[in-house]
Amino acid sequence: MIATSREIWVYLAASPLLHLTMTLAAYLAGDWLFRKSGQKAIFNPVLIAIVILVSILLATGTSYATYFEGAQFVHFLLGPATVALAVPLYRQFERVRHSGPAIFVALLAGSATAIVSAVLITWLLGAPQNVVASIAPKSATTPIAMGISEQIGGLPSLTAVVVILTGILGSMVGTGLLNRLGVRDGSAQGFALGLASHGIGTARALQVSEVAGAFSALAMGLNGLATSLLVPLLFHLLGQWLWP
């Protein structure tokens, strides 16, 4: 019976549709739990999907390369999904235009805070320089963060993990924390989520409101640019003091 099950799995694993179906099913399961919980942020669909998929891959001994070969269509859809974020942004264009100065200040303050806090906390915990470099761009989207990490001597694979964890954590606690702090304006909440938690935070912001989603998408894009400019500069300046 065990041998038969393994043979069935080997046969199914040869089809690229298997891992694509697994990915969609895992996310749908996560989304179902999220909705059944009353949309509590702790039941983040992305986190649940990751746990399900990792458990299946470990249980079946499937390598990530094999899994990605079948599920890469989802990766391809990230491009169109990102472009689609322009729709709510376009609808809120006038509000964004009138908030220009506030957006500029919030972007610089938020991006710098994300970078400096990541560097100082990991340094205080005794992390080596390459690990600190890997975590510094954690609030940018994964492709940008990995490129920055490699440029300043970090480990891109570690950066990818930290970026995803940052997004999940931000989407789980971001709105609740902002509400407790009295920040209830949709544009402010959305901008904070997008800046700190990139795409996953933006997905959460879109669940809050279209206004929050629009400002979150804007923050995600602008922070990618700001992080690529500020991380090398701030890491170099802080490095002269932290690693003389």
Phi and psi in degrees as a GROMACS rama.xvg file:
@    title "Ramachandran Plot"
@    xaxis  label "Phi"
@    yaxis  label "Psi"
@TYPE xy
-63.9649  -43.3347  ILE-2
-61.2874  -40.7866  ALA-3
-63.2806  -41.8703  THR-4
-62.3439  -41.8185  SER-5
-63.715  -40.2778  ARG-6
-64.1758  -38.5911  GLU-7
-65.0572  -42.2244  ILE-8
-64.1649  -42.9763  TRP-9
-60.1436  -40.4994  VAL-10
-65.4725  -45.3423  TYR-11
-66.9383  -37.0616  LEU-12
-64.7507  -20.1229  ALA-13
-73.9686  -14.9428  ALA-14
-93.7963  127.004  SER-15
-64.3933  -21.313  PRO-16
-71.0909  -21.2439  LEU-17
-60.6534  -51.6364  LEU-18
-73.4404  -28.7116  HIS-19
-65.9356  -44.4413  LEU-20
-63.9444  -41.4538  THR-21
-58.596  -43.4922  MET-22
-63.0567  -47.1081  THR-23
-65.4337  -41.3888  LEU-24
-65.5329  -40.1948  ALA-25
-64.1594  -41.4964  ALA-26
-68.2921  -40.7091  TYR-27
-62.1033  -37.5676  LEU-28
-64.3106  -43.0684  ALA-29
-63.7528  -41.0889  GLY-30
-67.0978  -35.1934  ASP-31
-65.1963  -44.7593  TRP-32
-63.4124  -39.1695  LEU-33
-60.579  -43.9685  PHE-34
-72.595  -38.9609  ARG-35
-64.8824  -27.942  LYS-36
-79.7767  -1.53352  SER-37
82.9994  27.4714  GLY-38
61.0789  40.8563  GLN-39
-73.4599  132.185  LYS-40
-61.2908  -26.1052  ALA-41
-66.2524  -24.0403  ILE-42
-92.1686  57.8752  PHE-43
-66.6917  124.67  ASN-44
-59.8216  -36.3431  PRO-45
-65.9749  -44.2037  VAL-46
-61.8097  -45.414  LEU-47
-62.9734  -42.8672  ILE-48
-61.984  -41.282  ALA-49
-62.0585  -44.8459  ILE-50
-61.5379  -43.8807  VAL-51
-62.8036  -47.8098  ILE-52
-66.1026  -44.0232  LEU-53
-61.7142  -40.7313  VAL-54
-61.7807  -42.8586  SER-55
-66.7153  -43.6638  ILE-56
-64.1275  -40.7863  LEU-57
-67.7651  -41.151  LEU-58
-67.704  -31.3739  ALA-59
-98.8803  -4.08239  THR-60
68.3769  28.8943  GLY-61
-87.9379  130.69  THR-62
-75.8652  157.48  SER-63
-63.8061  -36.6859  TYR-64
-60.8469  -41.711  ALA-65
-65.8178  -43.1882  THR-66
-62.2561  -46.9208  TYR-67
-65.2832  -32.3579  PHE-68
-59.4004  -35.3586  GLU-69
-87.5449  -29.4203  GLY-70
-99.1247  8.08738  ALA-71
-68.0186  -15.2121  GLN-72
-63.6233  -34.7853  PHE-73
-64.1308  -39.3953  VAL-74
-61.9528  -39.9936  HIS-75
-62.1755  -36.1226  PHE-76
-71.3851  -12.3118  LEU-77
-60.5088  -34.9937  LEU-78
-62.5818  -58.2793  GLY-79
-59.2468  -35.3559  PRO-80
-64.6252  -39.456  ALA-81
-66.4323  -42.1882  THR-82
-63.4008  -35.4398  VAL-83
-64.1351  -19.9838  ALA-84
-65.6692  -13.6956  LEU-85
-68.5151  -20.9351  ALA-86
-65.5212  -55.7853  VAL-87
-63.9736  -29.9262  PRO-88
-66.3949  -40.4908  LEU-89
-63.7655  -39.6608  TYR-90
-67.1799  -24.9811  ARG-91
-106.629  21.9826  GLN-92
-58.9849  -43.7232  PHE-93
-62.9753  -40.9683  GLU-94
-65.3113  -39.9531  ARG-95
-64.8998  -42.676  VAL-96
-62.077  -40.325  ARG-97
-73.878  -15.9964  HIS-98
-99.8819  13.9195  SER-99
-50.7693  -54.992  GLY-100
-60.2293  -42.0352  PRO-101
-64.8008  -38.352  ALA-102
-63.5306  -42.9953  ILE-103
-62.3453  -46.822  PHE-104
-65.4092  -44.4569  VAL-105
-63.6923  -37.2627  ALA-106
-63.5416  -49.37  LEU-107
-63.4935  -45.602  LEU-108
-65.58  -45.4011  ALA-109
-68.3289  -43.9951  GLY-110
-64.9805  -45.5423  SER-111
-63.4958  -40.7341  ALA-112
-63.682  -42.896  THR-113
-60.8847  -41.0889  ALA-114
-72.437  -51.9007  ILE-115
-64.3595  -42.1991  VAL-116
-63.9489  -40.1407  SER-117
-63.606  -43.8002  ALA-118
-65.4515  -48.1772  VAL-119
-67.9395  -41.5391  LEU-120
-64.9844  -46.7522  ILE-121
-67.1187  -34.7929  THR-122
-66.2423  -42.9561  TRP-123
-63.4588  -29.5862  LEU-124
-81.015  0.0433615  LEU-125
87.5692  17.5961  GLY-126
-71.1311  143.733  ALA-127
-68.1349  166.807  PRO-128
-61.1911  -38.6195  GLN-129
-68.8801  -30.076  ASN-130
-72.0751  -41.7329  VAL-131
-59.5746  -42.8374  VAL-132
-63.8559  -31.9333  ALA-133
-70.1476  -31.107  SER-134
-92.5476  -21.5418  ILE-135
-52.3704  -44.352  ALA-136
-91.9613  29.1742  PRO-137
-59.7934  -24.7872  LYS-138
-93.0174  1.35655  SER-139
-89.6659  165.242  ALA-140
-65.1108  156.443  THR-141
-54.5389  -50.8169  THR-142
-59.8277  -42.4954  PRO-143
-66.4749  -46.1305  ILE-144
-61.6629  -40.4764  ALA-145
-66.1476  -39.2301  MET-146
-65.6283  -42.0275  GLY-147
-64.8027  -44.0307  ILE-148
-57.6953  -45.5693  SER-149
-63.8774  -36.5803  GLU-150
-65.2134  -36.3345  GLN-151
-100.971  12.5828  ILE-152
93.1435  18.7268  GLY-153
-89.8458  -173.634  GLY-154
-109.812  104.248  LEU-155
-54.9062  -37.0754  PRO-156
-64.5061  -40.8908  SER-157
-66.0934  -39.7073  LEU-158
-59.2588  -42.8374  THR-159
-59.9646  -42.4296  ALA-160
-64.6863  -45.3665  VAL-161
-65.5011  -38.9122  VAL-162
-61.8543  -45.3665  VAL-163
-63.9797  -44.0301  ILE-164
-63.0836  -38.1556  LEU-165
-61.6955  -44.8115  THR-166
-62.5524  -44.0324  GLY-167
-65.0212  -46.8145  ILE-168
-63.1245  -43.4134  LEU-169
-62.2252  -41.0953  GLY-170
-70.384  -26.8095  SER-171
-77.231  -41.0403  MET-172
-111.395  -11.4309  VAL-173
-59.1446  -56.126  GLY-174
-64.9824  -41.6161  THR-175
-62.5161  -42.5786  GLY-176
-64.8888  -43.6945  LEU-177
-63.9715  -39.1403  LEU-178
-62.8865  -41.761  ASN-179
-65.7404  -30.2598  ARG-180
-83.0153  -1.84166  LEU-181
85.8293  9.68014  GLY-182
-92.1501  95.8709  VAL-183
-113.866  -6.19906  ARG-184
-66.328  131.91  ASP-185
-60.9657  -39.3805  GLY-186
-68.0843  -39.5924  SER-187
-68.1669  -44.1716  ALA-188
-62.0122  -45.6817  GLN-189
-63.2285  -43.4177  GLY-190
-63.7043  -40.0839  PHE-191
-64.9254  -42.3879  ALA-192
-65.7769  -44.4138  LEU-193
-67.3692  -36.8648  GLY-194
-70.5098  -43.4913  LEU-195
-84.5796  -30.2349  ALA-196
-127.527  16.5359  SER-197
41.6482  -131.037  HIS-198
-65.6977  -40.8472  GLY-199
-67.9168  -38.5722  ILE-200
-65.5605  -35.3459  GLY-201
-66.2003  -39.119  THR-202
-60.0932  -40.0188  ALA-203
-67.5834  -39.833  ARG-204
-63.0255  -37.2291  ALA-205
-65.427  -26.1566  LEU-206
-73.8732  -24.9478  GLN-207
-76.0759  -53.5289  VAL-208
-170.525  164.958  SER-209
-67.284  -36.3577  GLU-210
-61.6989  -47.8657  VAL-211
-61.403  -40.86  ALA-212
-64.2735  -40.8033  GLY-213
-63.7407  -46.9627  ALA-214
-70.5777  -29.9065  PHE-215
-68.5726  -42.3721  SER-216
-62.1624  -41.0584  ALA-217
-62.5186  -45.7039  LEU-218
-63.9023  -39.1313  ALA-219
-60.493  -45.6543  MET-220
-67.9344  -45.4199  GLY-221
-66.3944  -36.5626  LEU-222
-69.9229  -28.9135  ASN-223
-60.8349  -43.7115  GLY-224
-67.7503  -46.8155  LEU-225
-62.6825  -41.4353  ALA-226
-64.994  -39.7925  THR-227
-65.2347  -26.463  SER-228
-88.6599  -38.2468  LEU-229
-84.8259  -34.9269  LEU-230
-59.2108  -51.7348  VAL-231
-58.509  -39.1095  PRO-232
-68.3091  -53.0118  LEU-233
-67.52  -37.3963  LEU-234
-65.2799  -37.613  PHE-235
-67.4058  -44.5626  HIS-236
-65.6183  -45.5228  LEU-237
-68.4527  -33.9751  LEU-238
-62.7183  -33.3493  GLY-239
-64.3426  -27.0006  GLN-240
-92.8734  -38.5885  TRP-241
-79.3463  -35.3685  LEU-242
-128.35  69.3936  TRP-243
